Amino acid sequence: MSSNIYEREEVRQMFNEAGITVTDWARENGFRRADVYAVLNGRLKGSRGVGHKIFIALGLKAEPSEDNLIRRTIAGKSESSFEQEEKR
């Protein structure tokens, strides 16, 4: 993805120019249509979770750098580590 950060209205315009629906984009990128619309309409802020992932995928927010301490810590845990913690 490019390093440009866009505004919501710019992203909406890009959908129009490309002739792609939000529904199709959401499906192709593994997101729920309602969540993408919530981001575009300002109801999801993109601080964490699905909203955060959608913000990054749409170019509304930069992806955290590889040297981000929190990201490194979480990426270093295996799935089984998370599963073990949930069982506690």
Secondary structure, DSSP 8 states (H G I E B T S, - for coil): --S----HHHHHHHHHHHT--HHHHHHHTT--HHHHHHHHTTSS--SSHHHHHHHHHHTSS----TT-HHHHHHHHS-HHHHHHHHH-
